[in-house]
Amino acid sequence: MSEMELRPGLADVPVAESAISFIDGKRARLEYRGIAAETLAKESSFEETTWLLLKGDLPTQKELAEFNHDLRSRRKLKYKLIDLIKSLPENGHPMDALQSSVSALGMFYPSRDVGNYANNWEATLRLTASLPTLVAAFSRIRNGDEAIEPREDLDHAANFYYMMFGKEPSAATRKVLDACLILHAEHNMNASTFTARVTGSTLANPYSVVSAAVGSLSGPLHGGANEEVLGMLDAIGTKANVQSWLENAIATKAKIMGFGHRVYKVKDPRATVLQELAENMFAETGRPAKYEVAIELERVANGLLGPKGIYPNVDFFSGVVYQSLGIPTDLFTPIFAVARVAGWLAHWLEQLKNNRIYRPEQVFVGKTNVDYIPLEKRP
Ligand code: CMC
C-alpha cells in the first residue's frame, strides 16, 4: 500500500493489536479469548463471558461469585437519572435515550482519571451493570409505567427481562436471552468498537467512550440492522413473494438487511446459533409466518447473493428471536448494546494499556491557496 492510498471503510487496514476476539471469516469461526462463541453461548453465562473478555481467562469460582456480586450491587439508578429519563420524549428512539443516559450516568460517577486501574474497573462494573437498567427504565417510562427496580437475586439476563416486563422469565426464555447477550458481546474491530477505541485513545472518560459507541451502533448498517430486518420481512409479507421481492431488490441495488459482512464471506456463525435457538423455541409453539419468510429468503438469497459471499449475518435471526420473546422492535439494538458493552470495555481497557491517540491521515482532494473575496464584492 502506498503511503497515501485510501482504503474506504479502512477495509483490511489493521488499527490495533488485540487479543480479545478472533474471527476466521472463511471458516465461520468466532472465538472470545480463544474459546468458540458458540460454545460459550451454550455453556457459559453473560457474566462469565464478560469476565473472560475483560480479563483474558475464565474466572475461578470465587472470582465469578465476586464479579456477580459487584455487578448486582451496581444495577440501581440514582433517582435523578430516572427523572432525567422521564424528561426524554417518549416517542424518541431508545438508542438515543440510551446514549444520553449513559453520558449522564458518567456525571453521577465522575471517572476522569483513566490512568488508575481501580477507577477504570469500577467504571467497567458500573457500566456493565447499569445498561440493562437504563434500557428497561426508558422502555417502561415511555409507556407511562414506573421503572422497575433491579433485583439482586436474579442473574443479568433474568433481571433485565424482569425490569422490562415486571415478571421473571421462564428458564427457557432466560437461557435464550442469555445466549443472545453472549453472542453479541464482542466482535473485534467493528464500527462501534473502533469508535470506543478512538474515543478511549483521547483519554476521554469511560462513560463518554460507551456513549460514543452506542451512537455508532445505532446506525442501520451496524446494530440498527436487526430492527430493519423485521420491517423487511413484513414488507415481503409471504413466502410466495420472496423470489420476486429479492430479484427486484437486487435489480435496484438495495441492501438486503441482515445479509453481508465485511469479514464473513460465509454464514455468520452467530446467525447459525441464533437460528438454532429460534428453531428450539418454535418446536413447541410452531414457526411464526415471519420466520417462514426468513427461511425462504435465506434459501433464495443463497442462490442469488451467495456467489458474492453474501450470507445472513448476526442480525438476520436475532430480531425473530427477540420478537418471539415479546420484545418491542426498537429495543433490539439497545439489547445489542447491553451485550456489546462487554466488548467495548474490554477494548477500552486494552487500548489504555498501550495507548497512542488515533490520528489518521486523509487524502486531500480540495482546493488550496484560494483568495478571500470580501462579502461586498461577491454576488
Ligand atoms: N445486500 C445486497 N448486496 C450487498 C449486501 C446486502 N446486504 N451487502 C453487500 N452487498 C454487495 C454490495 O452491493 C457490493 O456489491 P458491488 O461490489 O456489486 O457494488 C458488495 O456486496 C460489497 O458490499 P459493501 O457494502 O462494499 O460491503 P461492506 O463490507 O462495506 O459492508 C455491510 C458490509 C454489513 C455494511 C453490508 O453488507 C450491508 O450493508 N449489509 C446490510 C446491513 C446489515 O445487515 N448490517 C449488519 C452487519 S452485521 C452486525 C453488525 O456488525 O452490526
Residues whose N, C-alpha, C, O or C-beta is under 5 A from the ligand:
A	BS01	CMC	N190 P220 L221 H222 G223 A225 A254 K255 I256 M257 G258 F259 G260 H261 R262 N313 V314 D315
